[in-house]
């Protein structure tokens, strides 16, 4: 018999052996409420209870957070309902986080969520490539956006506008890497697996990948929270 799904965020955190400051737990709980309120109107997430939020959304976001240096300027590409960008802004308030979403109704929803949470997080209704034509970022974070070959094709002309990509991927990442190599999309780029962690409730794992130009690899090695 499986344990019943926890009815609050604190219980879900405890169930997964996670501990956050009370202020962050309260803010994340409010975020869940607002996200699910909007989700009843438009499709933003499939993770509509605290257990799934912690097991999937928070776990991925915390994996990313530990590899972000103090005060990094971050662009969450294709944020959808705000994961990981909103979560990163809550658990790492030192970060300079921006969100972009090309689907207008999703951008409006997440902008409303951010405003009601009182977060100083810009939300752009735009393609990331258009934002990169005007602004520079340290790191682009991407989760469940597209296959690696598409991402590398999209951002190939824009490496002067950011330092690295951080990608959350599932077990298929090895095949995606092979596909990208086949089309020479990783030429002069360094791909590193920063983290590998189990996907709760499944037999699969998620990975956090870093891609950056080879000449920036030493610089990227020093990028970790608190470094």
TAKACOR-V290634 format. One record per residue. RES is the residue in three letters. SS is DSSP state (a for helix, b for strand, c for the rest). PSI is psi in radians with two decimals (NA if undefined). Layout:
RES;SS;PSI
RES;SS;PSI
This chain:
UNK;c;2.24
UNK;c;2.69
UNK;c;2.50
UNK;c;2.66
UNK;c;2.30
UNK;c;2.56
UNK;c;0.15
UNK;c;2.83
UNK;a;-0.68
UNK;a;-0.71
UNK;a;-0.68
UNK;a;-0.69
UNK;a;-0.79
UNK;a;-0.68
UNK;a;-0.54
UNK;c;0.15
UNK;c;0.50
UNK;c;2.58
UNK;c;2.25
UNK;c;2.75
UNK;c;2.59
UNK;a;-0.67
UNK;a;-0.67
UNK;a;-0.68
UNK;a;-0.76
UNK;a;-0.74
UNK;a;-0.72
UNK;a;-0.64
UNK;a;-0.75
UNK;a;-0.70
UNK;a;-0.80
UNK;a;-0.77
UNK;a;-0.80
UNK;a;-0.69
UNK;a;-0.80
UNK;a;-0.50
UNK;a;-0.82
UNK;a;-0.56
UNK;a;-0.40
UNK;c;-0.29
UNK;c;-0.74
UNK;c;2.71
UNK;c;1.84
UNK;c;-0.52
UNK;c;2.65
UNK;c;-0.10
UNK;c;1.47
UNK;c;0.47
UNK;c;2.90
UNK;a;-0.64
UNK;a;-0.81
UNK;a;-0.64
UNK;a;-0.81
UNK;a;-0.80
UNK;a;-0.58
UNK;a;-1.12
UNK;a;-0.86
UNK;a;-0.70
UNK;a;-0.81
UNK;a;-0.76
UNK;a;-0.70
UNK;a;-0.58
UNK;a;-0.73
UNK;a;-0.77
UNK;a;-0.61
UNK;c;-0.19
UNK;c;0.31
UNK;c;2.25
UNK;c;2.90
UNK;c;2.33
UNK;c;0.33
UNK;c;2.57
UNK;b;2.04
UNK;b;2.43
UNK;b;2.07
UNK;b;1.92
UNK;b;2.19
UNK;c;0.91
UNK;c;-0.43
UNK;c;-2.00
UNK;c;0.09
UNK;c;0.17
UNK;c;2.23
UNK;c;-0.06
UNK;a;-0.86
UNK;a;-0.73
UNK;a;-0.74
UNK;a;-0.71
UNK;a;-0.52
UNK;a;-0.82
UNK;a;-0.31
UNK;c;1.30
UNK;c;-0.19
UNK;c;-0.37
UNK;c;2.64
UNK;b;1.62
UNK;b;2.35
UNK;b;2.66
UNK;b;2.49
UNK;b;2.52
UNK;c;2.15
UNK;c;-0.28
UNK;c;2.06
UNK;a;-0.81
UNK;a;-0.56
UNK;a;-0.70
UNK;a;-0.72
UNK;a;-0.72
UNK;a;-0.85
UNK;a;-0.55
UNK;a;-0.69
UNK;a;-0.73
UNK;a;-0.83
UNK;a;-0.76
UNK;a;-0.75
UNK;a;-0.40
UNK;a;-0.23
UNK;c;0.46
UNK;c;2.49
UNK;c;1.30
UNK;c;1.91
UNK;b;2.49
UNK;b;2.09
UNK;b;2.19
UNK;c;1.55
UNK;c;2.87
UNK;c;2.53
UNK;a;-0.64
UNK;a;-0.62
UNK;a;-0.66
UNK;a;-0.70
UNK;a;-0.30
UNK;c;-0.29
UNK;c;-0.37
UNK;c;2.79
UNK;c;2.50
UNK;b;2.72
UNK;b;-0.82
UNK;b;2.38
UNK;b;2.26
UNK;b;2.37
UNK;b;2.33
UNK;b;2.13
UNK;c;0.78
UNK;c;-0.93
UNK;c;2.97
UNK;c;2.74
UNK;a;-0.69
UNK;a;-0.64
UNK;a;-0.78
UNK;a;-0.81
UNK;a;-0.58
UNK;a;-0.78
UNK;a;-0.76
UNK;a;-0.05
UNK;a;-0.69
UNK;a;-0.01
UNK;a;0.29
UNK;a;-0.30
UNK;a;-0.19
UNK;a;-0.02
UNK;b;2.84
UNK;b;-0.65
UNK;b;2.83
UNK;b;2.40
UNK;b;2.09
UNK;b;2.29
UNK;b;2.16
UNK;b;2.78
UNK;c;-2.88
UNK;c;-0.38
UNK;c;0.01
UNK;a;-0.56
UNK;a;-0.77
UNK;a;-0.68
UNK;a;-0.67
UNK;a;-0.73
UNK;a;-0.71
UNK;a;-0.76
UNK;a;-0.67
UNK;a;-0.66
UNK;a;-0.66
UNK;c;0.24
UNK;c;0.52
UNK;c;-0.22
UNK;c;0.15
UNK;c;2.26
UNK;c;0.20
UNK;b;2.57
UNK;b;2.20
UNK;b;2.22
UNK;b;2.43
UNK;b;1.97
UNK;b;-0.57
UNK;b;2.64
UNK;b;2.09
UNK;b;2.58
UNK;b;2.56
UNK;c;1.85
UNK;c;2.39
UNK;c;0.05
UNK;c;3.03
UNK;c;0.17
UNK;c;2.95
UNK;b;2.73
UNK;b;2.71
UNK;b;2.67
UNK;b;2.08
UNK;b;2.48
UNK;b;2.31
UNK;b;2.25
UNK;b;2.83
UNK;b;2.50
UNK;a;-0.62
UNK;a;-0.23
UNK;a;0.07
UNK;a;-0.74
UNK;a;-0.71
UNK;a;-0.75
UNK;a;-0.47
UNK;a;-0.44
UNK;c;-0.02
UNK;c;1.73
UNK;c;2.59
UNK;c;2.24
UNK;c;-0.04
UNK;c;NA
